[in-house]
Amino acid sequence: MAANDLKKPLGQSKKAPLLTAKRFMLASVGLLLTLVVGLAGWLIFTDQPNGGYPMKIVALPDGPANQAMIGIDGIRPGIKPGAPEALSTSVRRPQNSNNGSSGFTPNSGEIRVLDPADPSLANPPGRASTPLEKNARQINSEAIAGLPKIAIIVDGLGLSQTTTQEALSLLPPDISLAFAPYGNGLDRWTSKARAQGHELLVQIPLEPFDYPNNDPGPHTLLTSATSEDNQKNLDWLLHRFDSYIGIMNYMGARFTADELAGGDLVRELASRGLAYVDNGASGRSRMNDLANNMNVPNLRADYIIDARGRSQDIETRLVQLETLAQEKGRALGVATAFPISVRTIATWTQDLRQRGFALVPVTTLLKE
């Protein structure tokens, strides 16, 4: 027996445990490599691009229904909801009337790709109605079929309580009313007017040629102002009261002749679903042409009824309005809420139907 053997525990050797440990380590490494190679092969040769992520298979019917929008965030989580890349649908354009006005009742359709920035999408078909449609006075179209139609707008309301009260007391509901934005108690007066059945418009002060010597009032829209400043002023003017169908210019010979400034205003009207009525005072106005180009319902007054302010002159204009309606089937007159104007118009309307004419709100002319 060697001397070293006396120092070893009986029956134990260092070589046996060392060999066992090496064998266990090699077996573990081999097993790990087998698992890694197997997993890599499964990922490569299996057709599952979403492998490892939760999935749900939804059966969609065949045919056109598959093209409907079903929630963009459910298809491509990287796209924000409400921001489709493209949308194709049927869009109907308003009818253009013979006198350059544009109606809002669709009569023909066309297919086009819609641009999300297009202001006309503010009130697309099938969604909530526009203020123009919602606030229009409902009439019996069959009862006036075939009759020459006359619409009258009385403006300048809301500035004087006496004249406003008299106008609401004397004028029939088919007379449309335009309120100035500077009066006190506009909500009360306009609510009363709406309750009586009148259609309402907001008079928007626009820059005349001799501004500021001739100043329409605070928040006037100017050709020299930025689009942002004019939009802020328009917001203030349009929030003075509600339930109106559109706007009518107050003054504005310079502004309405400027295509850049006028175009900005018309785009705002398109985005808000409002109509434009030109009072016809300026022969240079481009507003109706701009409105037609942008499919904004619009009208231009044929006569300012009380330009001279005398009773006999107002009566003469009303007769001329009847003559025009007989010739063209329709006519639009504008007057200011002077006591003489309100009383003369109220008297004229009393037997208008017996004379073979239909007194109609503004939207009736817009629809034609």
VMD Tcl script that draws the C-alpha trace (Angstrom):
set ca {
  {0.00 0.00 0.00}
  {1.40 3.34 -0.92}
  {1.83 6.06 1.63}
  {-0.80 8.28 -0.02}
  {-3.44 5.60 0.20}
  {-3.39 5.91 4.01}
  {-4.71 9.54 3.69}
  {-7.78 8.67 1.46}
  {-11.20 7.87 2.99}
  {-11.98 4.21 2.67}
  {-13.78 3.38 -0.68}
  {-13.66 6.99 -2.16}
  {-11.87 8.31 -5.23}
  {-11.67 11.90 -6.70}
  {-11.96 10.70 -10.31}
  {-15.47 9.28 -10.01}
  {-17.35 12.51 -8.96}
  {-15.42 14.60 -11.51}
  {-16.40 12.33 -14.39}
  {-20.06 12.34 -13.37}
  {-20.20 16.17 -13.28}
  {-18.70 16.41 -16.77}
  {-21.22 13.99 -18.18}
  {-24.18 15.91 -16.62}
  {-22.95 19.24 -18.01}
  {-22.55 17.85 -21.54}
  {-26.03 16.34 -21.45}
  {-27.56 19.68 -20.34}
  {-25.83 21.64 -23.10}
  {-26.94 19.11 -25.69}
  {-30.54 19.29 -24.53}
  {-30.49 23.12 -24.62}
  {-29.08 23.15 -28.16}
  {-31.74 20.69 -29.26}
  {-34.49 22.98 -27.90}
  {-33.03 26.12 -29.54}
  {-32.62 24.45 -32.95}
  {-36.10 23.00 -32.77}
  {-37.72 26.35 -31.89}
  {-35.85 28.15 -34.67}
  {-36.94 25.57 -37.20}
  {-40.57 25.83 -36.13}
  {-40.53 29.64 -36.52}
  {-38.89 29.44 -39.94}
  {-40.98 26.68 -41.52}
  {-44.34 27.43 -39.95}
  {-46.57 30.05 -41.79}
  {-47.56 32.08 -38.73}
  {-46.31 35.70 -39.01}
  {-48.13 36.55 -35.79}
  {-46.79 33.51 -33.94}
  {-46.57 34.01 -30.24}
  {-49.17 36.84 -30.12}
  {-52.87 36.48 -29.20}
  {-55.07 36.16 -32.27}
  {-58.78 36.04 -33.04}
  {-60.15 34.92 -36.39}
  {-63.31 36.80 -37.44}
  {-65.39 35.54 -40.35}
  {-66.46 38.38 -42.66}
  {-69.18 37.94 -45.28}
  {-68.22 38.02 -48.92}
  {-69.16 40.88 -51.22}
  {-69.37 44.69 -50.90}
  {-70.01 44.55 -47.15}
  {-66.36 43.65 -46.67}
  {-65.44 47.16 -47.84}
  {-67.25 48.87 -44.99}
  {-65.21 50.60 -42.28}
  {-65.13 48.24 -39.28}
  {-62.92 50.20 -36.92}
  {-59.44 51.14 -38.02}
  {-57.86 50.45 -34.64}
  {-59.12 46.86 -34.86}
  {-57.39 46.32 -38.21}
  {-54.18 48.31 -37.89}
  {-53.40 49.40 -34.31}
  {-50.79 51.85 -35.61}
  {-53.44 54.10 -37.20}
  {-55.38 56.45 -34.93}
  {-59.15 55.96 -34.88}
  {-61.01 58.57 -36.89}
  {-58.20 59.17 -39.38}
  {-58.87 56.92 -42.37}
  {-56.32 57.02 -45.15}
  {-59.00 57.17 -47.85}
  {-62.75 56.91 -48.08}
  {-64.80 56.55 -51.23}
  {-68.51 57.21 -51.20}
  {-71.32 58.85 -53.14}
  {-71.59 62.62 -52.85}
  {-74.55 64.61 -54.08}
  {-74.14 68.21 -55.14}
  {-76.73 70.95 -54.64}
  {-78.72 72.09 -57.64}
  {-77.80 75.37 -59.31}
  {-80.76 77.59 -60.05}
  {-81.19 79.86 -63.04}
  {-80.34 83.05 -61.19}
  {-77.00 81.89 -59.88}
  {-78.20 80.61 -56.52}
  {-77.38 77.18 -55.22}
  {-79.92 74.94 -53.52}
  {-79.22 72.32 -50.88}
  {-81.66 69.64 -52.03}
  {-79.63 66.99 -53.90}
  {-80.85 66.02 -57.35}
  {-77.89 64.19 -58.84}
  {-74.93 62.19 -57.64}
  {-71.36 61.44 -58.53}
  {-68.58 59.27 -57.18}
  {-65.38 60.83 -55.98}
  {-62.62 60.20 -53.42}
  {-63.17 62.37 -50.39}
  {-60.42 64.47 -48.90}
  {-60.67 64.55 -45.06}
  {-59.79 68.27 -45.23}
  {-62.73 69.02 -47.56}
  {-65.06 71.40 -45.68}
  {-68.05 69.79 -47.35}
  {-67.42 66.72 -45.19}
  {-68.41 68.63 -42.08}
  {-71.97 67.40 -42.67}
  {-71.74 64.32 -44.92}
  {-74.83 62.45 -46.09}
  {-76.39 60.21 -43.49}
  {-75.17 62.18 -40.47}
  {-76.81 64.88 -38.37}
  {-78.55 67.59 -40.41}
  {-76.91 70.96 -41.00}
  {-78.17 74.15 -39.30}
  {-79.60 75.13 -42.68}
  {-81.69 71.96 -42.85}
  {-82.52 71.78 -39.16}
  {-83.73 75.38 -38.86}
  {-85.64 75.59 -42.15}
  {-89.34 76.38 -41.89}
  {-91.49 73.47 -43.01}
  {-94.17 74.38 -45.57}
  {-96.80 72.57 -47.58}
  {-95.13 72.38 -50.99}
  {-98.20 70.89 -52.65}
  {-100.36 73.85 -51.61}
  {-98.13 76.31 -53.47}
  {-97.13 74.13 -56.42}
  {-97.22 76.13 -59.66}
  {-97.52 79.52 -57.95}
  {-94.91 82.26 -58.42}
  {-92.89 82.35 -55.17}
  {-91.77 85.49 -53.36}
  {-89.44 85.57 -50.36}
  {-88.88 88.65 -48.21}
  {-86.06 89.23 -45.70}
  {-86.45 92.02 -43.15}
  {-83.08 92.91 -41.63}
  {-81.74 95.20 -38.93}
  {-83.73 93.49 -36.19}
  {-82.60 93.34 -32.57}
  {-81.19 96.88 -32.41}
  {-84.45 98.55 -31.34}
  {-86.88 96.81 -29.02}
  {-89.78 98.85 -30.38}
  {-89.21 98.07 -34.04}
  {-88.33 94.43 -33.32}
  {-91.52 93.99 -31.33}
  {-93.58 95.61 -34.06}
  {-92.03 93.42 -36.75}
  {-92.78 90.26 -34.76}
  {-96.33 91.46 -34.17}
  {-97.16 92.38 -37.79}
  {-95.09 90.19 -40.12}
  {-96.37 86.73 -41.07}
  {-94.12 83.72 -40.27}
  {-93.12 83.17 -43.91}
  {-91.16 86.44 -43.78}
  {-87.51 85.67 -42.97}
  {-85.76 87.85 -40.38}
  {-82.10 88.94 -40.23}
  {-80.84 90.07 -36.82}
  {-77.91 92.43 -36.30}
  {-75.32 90.97 -33.91}
  {-75.09 94.04 -31.65}
  {-78.52 94.13 -30.04}
  {-79.34 93.40 -26.42}
  {-81.48 90.42 -25.51}
  {-80.93 88.70 -28.85}
  {-81.61 85.26 -27.40}
  {-85.02 86.41 -26.19}
  {-85.99 88.06 -29.48}
  {-84.71 85.28 -31.70}
  {-86.36 82.60 -29.57}
  {-89.66 84.43 -29.93}
  {-89.17 84.80 -33.68}
  {-88.41 81.09 -34.04}
  {-91.43 80.18 -31.95}
  {-93.58 82.15 -34.40}
  {-92.09 80.21 -37.33}
  {-89.70 82.76 -38.84}
  {-86.43 81.66 -40.41}
  {-83.44 83.58 -39.05}
  {-80.21 84.92 -40.52}
  {-77.22 86.65 -38.93}
  {-76.16 89.97 -40.42}
  {-72.36 89.87 -40.73}
  {-70.59 93.28 -40.94}
  {-68.18 93.34 -43.88}
  {-65.67 95.99 -44.94}
  {-67.00 98.76 -47.25}
  {-64.77 100.72 -49.65}
  {-64.61 103.77 -47.38}
  {-63.73 101.90 -44.18}
  {-63.01 103.10 -41.47}
  {-64.80 106.35 -42.26}
  {-67.86 104.21 -42.82}
  {-67.61 101.58 -40.06}
  {-70.12 98.69 -39.97}
  {-69.31 98.05 -36.31}
  {-67.13 95.94 -34.00}
  {-65.81 92.60 -35.29}
  {-66.14 93.68 -38.93}
  {-64.47 91.23 -41.33}
  {-61.68 93.01 -43.24}
  {-59.75 92.29 -46.42}
  {-56.56 93.45 -44.70}
  {-56.98 91.13 -41.71}
  {-55.48 87.67 -41.48}
  {-57.68 84.63 -42.01}
  {-57.24 83.79 -38.32}
  {-58.42 87.25 -37.18}
  {-61.43 87.18 -39.49}
  {-62.31 83.70 -38.25}
  {-62.17 84.86 -34.63}
  {-64.47 87.80 -35.43}
  {-66.81 85.50 -37.33}
  {-66.93 83.14 -34.34}
  {-67.95 86.03 -32.10}
  {-70.65 87.18 -34.53}
  {-72.09 83.69 -35.03}
  {-72.31 83.03 -31.30}
  {-74.56 86.00 -30.56}
  {-77.62 83.77 -31.01}
  {-78.50 80.45 -32.58}
  {-81.12 78.59 -34.66}
  {-80.30 80.50 -37.86}
  {-80.08 79.10 -41.40}
  {-77.19 81.25 -42.59}
  {-75.80 84.76 -42.89}
  {-76.48 87.92 -44.86}
  {-73.93 90.65 -45.48}
  {-74.21 94.04 -43.82}
  {-72.44 96.55 -46.09}
  {-69.17 95.04 -47.38}
  {-68.72 96.34 -50.92}
  {-64.93 95.96 -50.66}
  {-64.98 92.64 -48.84}
  {-67.49 90.93 -51.13}
  {-65.44 92.00 -54.18}
  {-62.27 90.40 -52.76}
  {-62.05 86.74 -53.83}
  {-59.39 85.83 -51.27}
  {-61.20 87.19 -48.22}
  {-64.59 86.17 -49.59}
  {-63.34 82.67 -50.30}
  {-62.23 82.25 -46.68}
  {-65.68 83.28 -45.50}
  {-67.45 80.91 -47.89}
  {-65.24 78.00 -46.76}
  {-66.24 78.74 -43.18}
  {-69.90 78.67 -44.15}
  {-69.38 75.34 -45.91}
  {-67.76 73.83 -42.83}
  {-70.64 75.03 -40.63}
  {-73.48 74.00 -42.95}
  {-74.80 77.55 -43.43}
  {-76.25 79.44 -46.40}
  {-75.17 82.82 -47.75}
  {-77.58 85.56 -48.84}
  {-76.23 88.66 -50.58}
  {-78.37 91.75 -50.05}
  {-77.71 92.85 -53.64}
  {-76.42 96.31 -52.73}
  {-73.07 95.94 -54.54}
  {-72.79 95.06 -58.19}
  {-69.13 94.05 -57.63}
  {-69.88 91.23 -55.20}
  {-68.23 87.90 -56.04}
  {-69.75 86.05 -53.12}
  {-72.45 84.16 -55.02}
  {-69.94 82.93 -57.60}
  {-67.61 81.78 -54.83}
  {-70.47 80.06 -53.04}
  {-71.53 78.27 -56.22}
  {-67.97 77.05 -56.77}
  {-67.86 75.61 -53.24}
  {-71.40 74.18 -53.31}
  {-72.61 76.52 -50.57}
  {-76.36 77.25 -50.84}
  {-76.79 80.92 -51.66}
  {-79.10 83.61 -52.98}
  {-78.81 87.20 -54.16}
  {-81.61 89.66 -53.52}
  {-83.40 90.91 -56.63}
  {-84.61 94.16 -55.05}
  {-83.90 96.28 -52.00}
  {-87.52 97.15 -51.33}
  {-87.12 100.26 -49.19}
  {-84.02 101.91 -50.65}
  {-85.85 105.26 -50.75}
  {-87.79 104.74 -47.56}
  {-91.15 106.15 -48.70}
  {-94.37 104.20 -48.63}
  {-95.20 104.69 -52.30}
  {-91.69 103.67 -53.34}
  {-91.90 100.52 -51.21}
  {-95.24 99.66 -52.81}
  {-93.73 100.18 -56.27}
  {-90.86 97.80 -55.45}
  {-93.28 95.18 -54.19}
  {-95.19 95.35 -57.46}
  {-91.89 94.96 -59.34}
  {-91.14 91.93 -57.18}
  {-94.46 90.38 -58.20}
  {-93.72 91.04 -61.86}
  {-90.31 89.37 -61.58}
  {-91.84 86.38 -59.81}
  {-94.37 85.99 -62.62}
  {-91.58 86.06 -65.20}
  {-89.07 83.77 -63.47}
  {-91.25 81.87 -61.04}
  {-89.46 83.31 -58.01}
  {-88.15 86.57 -56.54}
  {-86.32 87.72 -53.43}
  {-86.64 91.13 -51.80}
  {-84.79 92.68 -48.84}
  {-86.01 95.47 -46.55}
  {-84.85 97.06 -43.31}
  {-86.98 97.02 -40.17}
  {-88.09 100.63 -40.41}
  {-91.64 101.10 -39.15}
  {-92.85 102.25 -42.58}
  {-91.26 99.24 -44.25}
  {-92.68 96.73 -41.78}
  {-96.20 98.15 -41.98}
  {-96.23 98.41 -45.78}
  {-94.95 94.86 -46.23}
  {-97.40 93.50 -43.64}
  {-100.32 95.11 -45.50}
  {-99.06 93.84 -48.87}
  {-98.91 90.24 -47.67}
  {-102.54 90.10 -46.53}
  {-104.07 89.35 -49.95}
  {-100.95 88.11 -51.74}
  {-102.31 84.57 -52.10}
  {-105.58 85.86 -53.57}
  {-103.51 87.65 -56.20}
  {-101.93 84.33 -57.18}
  {-98.57 84.47 -55.38}
  {-97.00 82.31 -52.67}
  {-95.11 84.02 -49.85}
  {-92.32 81.62 -48.87}
  {-89.32 81.50 -46.49}
  {-85.81 81.85 -47.88}
  {-85.06 78.12 -47.77}
  {-87.87 77.43 -50.23}
  {-85.98 79.41 -52.86}
  {-82.72 77.71 -51.87}
  {-84.28 74.30 -52.51}
  {-85.30 75.10 -56.06}
}
mol new
graphics top color blue
foreach p $ca { graphics top sphere $p radius 0.5 }
foreach p [lrange $ca 0 end-1] q [lrange $ca 1 end] { graphics top cylinder $p $q radius 0.2 }
display resetview
